């Protein structure tokens, strides 16, 4: 656990009268240990091992992500020699043929050779003599011969379907580490915990036992983590929660408001506050909440109004702009459905 920005972590040695302040050497040792087992060398940089798929491996990859996040927060260099391929995936950048060429030149040239047989002398008659593969299999990053696609080992490779084979092989190689990358990214940005939000909540003008509250928590639990991140941005302007709820200086406030039934929820990021109108069902609540978090991700909406040359309204008037209720206050525009103040 990181307690200050100065030290990586603090370790208490059980049974000994000393402790450790967690300097940068700890990160170096941890990164070297990770590189020794969970990564694949190719040729002078490391890739994540696509064969490391067990639960324990996923925990280790998540810990690698935590190490990366700690290194960034504490400004302690991390001695980790990852290939550009991995960094691109961690940043959600698409991979392409040049990336495979960079990390596995032999496989890239083999696939290109199978695809482009012009002037090679290889024909349908001598294809199996010249190409040493008889099914839809290819070598993975860690050297295993694996099927490319479902049942690939049972699909015969021939002259006529070679293009399909190359496409499948490329897709497999470009995505064979997706699970490992996802675990690393989870470590760098832990998922939004509904249970943590429940520990932070404060109810106003509504009881915890109210049906609306139960529907709200059910909806949030059904959301994907990406949707929960959008929700957190919608109500607070941030994309993650602290690992320790005690570090949160604000309570998450839920208020029941007297507005039209099945309307859009509203929020105020300054106060970490969500306003819920009455709903006829949990399904409707979830649908309205999803609409709001997907269509109102920005805090500053003033420029929207300026570009549309909207004249100020009286403070008691409202109008709908694509489902967004806006209201002019003195010298400032308040965006209610975005919840931004």
N, C-alpha and C positions, 0 to 999 in steps of 0.2 A: 504494500500500500504506500502511495506517495503522500507524504505529509507536508512537505515543503517543496518549493521549486529548486532548492539548492541541492538536495540529496535525492538519489534515485529511489531508495527505500531504506527502511531501518530494520535491522535484524537483531533479535534478542536470542543469544545463545543459551539454551536451556542447561542449567547446571554449571554454568561458568559465570564468573564475575566480570564479564566484559560484553560489550555489544559492538555492532558494526553500523556505521552510518551510511552504508550502501553507495560507495563511490562509483566512478565510471568503470573501474576494473570489473565490477560485478556484471555490467552489461556486456563487456568484452567476453568474459568467461561464458555467460549464458548464450551469446550469439555463436561462439565457437562450438558449443555443445549442440545447438540446434542444427548447425551446418553439418555436423558429423553424421546425422542419422536421417533427418527428414527432408534433406535437399539432394538434388542430383547435379553433379558437375558437368557442364557442357558449354564450350570447352574450358573456359577459364572463369566462368561465372556460374552461379547456382540457379537452378530451377526448383520449384516445389515438386516433391516426389509424387507422381500420380498414383503410385501403388500404396501410398500411405493413406489408407481409408478407414482404419479402425477408429473406434471411439477415442482411444487414447491418443492416436495421431491427431485427431481433430482438436483435442484439448491442447496438444502441443502447438499446433498451428495458431490456435487462438492466443496462446501465451506469447507466441512470436509477435502477433499483432499488438499485444499489451506492451511488450518490450519496445516496439517501434513508437507507440504512443508515449511511453515514459521517456524515451530518448528525445523526442521532440519537445515534450513539456519541460524537461530538466536541462535541455541543451547539452546532453551528454552524447558524444558520437557513438554510433553503433557500428561495430566492425562486422558488417554483413555484406558479402559480395554477391548480390542478386543480379541476375541478367535483366536487361531492359524489358524483356518479355514480362517478367513478374511485376515490375513497377507499372507497366502499362495496364496490366490487369487490375492491380490494386487501385488504379485511378479510373477504372471503368472505361479505358480506351480500347477500341476494337483492335483485334489482332488480324494480321494478314499474311500472305505468302512470304513477304520479306522478313517477317519475324521468325518464321520457321527456318528460312534459309540461314539466318544469323546463328541460330542455336543448333541446327542439325542439317548441315549442308548435304550430307550423304542422302538422307531421306528426301530432302527437297529435290535433289537432282534425279533421284530414282523416280519420283512421282512425275516430274516434268518429262523424263525420258519415256515413261509409259504413255503419257498424254500426247506427246508430240513425236509421232513415229515417221514423219515426213523425211524422206531421203535417208532413212536408217536401214532400209533393206528388210525391215520386219513386216511381215504380212500376216493375214489371218491363218495361213497354213503353218508358218513357223513361229507363231506367237509364243506358244508354250515352251518351245525350245530356247528362245531368246530371253524370255521373261521368267525369272525363277520364282514365280508365285502362282499358285493354282486356286486361291480363294481370296475373299475380301478380308485380308488380315494385313497388319502393318506393325512396324516396331514402334513402341511407345518411347517416351523420353528416357525411361529407365532401362530400355533395351529389351523389354518383353515383347513377344509376338502376340498381338491381341486382335480380336475381331473389330472391324470398323463398322459399327452399326449393329442392330439386332440380327443375330443369326449369320453374321458375316462369314464365319468359318464354314458355313454350309452353302455359300453362294460361290459358284465357280467363276473365276476371273477369265475373261476371254477378250478377243479383239473388239467385239462389238460393245461390250459393257465397260470398257476400260475408263471411259470418261466418268461414268458414275462412280467407279471405284476410286478414282483420284479425288473426286469431290468429297466422297465419304471419308477418305483417309485424311484429307486436309481438315475437314470439320472435326474429326476426332482429335487430331493433334492440337488444333487451336483451342479446344475446349476440354482437354483431358485433365487439366488442373483446376477446373472451376470450383469444385468442392473445397479443395485446399485453400484457394484464394478467398473464398467466402468465409472460411473460418478465420483466416488472418484479418480480414476486414472487420469481422465481428469483434475481434480483440481490440482493434484500433478504435472502434465506435460501438460499444456494447448496445444491444437492443434496448429499446424503451420498455421499461418494466411497468406493467399495470399495477403490480403489488406495491412498487415504490410510490407511484402516484396516489394510491389509496392511503399510504402512510402520511402523505403530505396534504390531503384534502381537508377543506373546511367548508361545511354546508351553510348556506345563508338562505333564509326564507323557504327552506325545504328540509324535511327530515331524511336521515340516512335510510330509513325504511321505506321511503316513498317509491312507488312503482317507476317513476321517471328516472330515479337514481339507479335502480336495478337495471333498467333498459340501457342506460348510458354505459355502465360498466360492462355489460354483456356485449354491447357494440364494440367497445374498445378492445375487449379480449378477442373478438372475432377479426379485428383488423390485422393486416400484415404489419410487420415491423416498419416497412416503408410508410404505410399509412399512419402508424403511430408517430413516426418522426414528423410527418406533415401536421398531425394534430398538435404535437408539442410546439411546433413553430407557429401554428395558428393561435394558440392560447398564451404562449410565452415569448416567442421570437427566438427561442433556442432549439437546437436539434438533438440534445441529449440531456440526460439527468446525471447528477453527481453519483458516484458509486456509494457514497454515504449520505442518506437522506438528511442527516444532521447538518450537512454543508449547505443545504438549501435555505436561503434566507427568507423566502416567501412561501406562504401556504398556497396550494392550488385551491381556488375558490369556485364553487358551483352555486349558481343562483337560479331559482325558478322565477321567470318573468311572466307578466300578464300581457301576452301578445297573441296574435292569431294562431289558431291550432295548426300544427304541422308546418310552421314557418322555419326559416333558417336560424340555426344557433348563432350567437354572437359572442365576441370575446374582447378583452382588453389585455394586450400583452404587457402593459406597464404594471398591471396588478395581478397577472397570472390568473385571470378570471374568465369563467365561461358562463354565459347566460343561456338557459334552456327554456324555450317556450313549451307549452303542452303538446303532447303527441298522442296519436291514436293507437300506435303500436311501436314495438321495438324495431321492426323492419323499417318503418318510416323514419324513425329517429336516426338509425344508422345511415339511411340513404341521404337525409338532409345534412348530416354531419360530414359524410364523404364529399358531398357536393361543395360544402364550404371549404374544407381543407384543401381540396384539389383546385378550386377556382379562386382562392384568395390567399396565395402564398406570400404576398409581398406586404411589407410594413408600410412603405411610403406610397400612397395612392394619389397624392396631391398632383403629381405630374399628369396623371390620367385626366383629371378634371381640367387642368390648364390647357392640355392639348385639344380638349373638346370644347373649349371656350364656354364653359358652363357659368351662367350668372349665379351669384349667391342667392340662396333662398332665405325666406324668413326662418327663424330658428324652430318654428313649430311645424314646418312643412318637410315632407320627405318625398323622394321619388325613387323608383326602382331602375337601376341600371344593370341589366343582365342578372337580376337576382340580388344585386348588392344595394342595400338601403343606405343612402347617404344623407347627411344633415349638416348644414352650415352652422357653426358656432362663431362667435365674434373672432374675426381674424384667423380662424383655423377651420379646416375641414375635418370632421370626425367621420371615419369609416366604420360603420357599426358592424356589418357582417364580417369584416376582416378582423374586427376586434382590436384594431390598432389605434393607439392614442398618441 
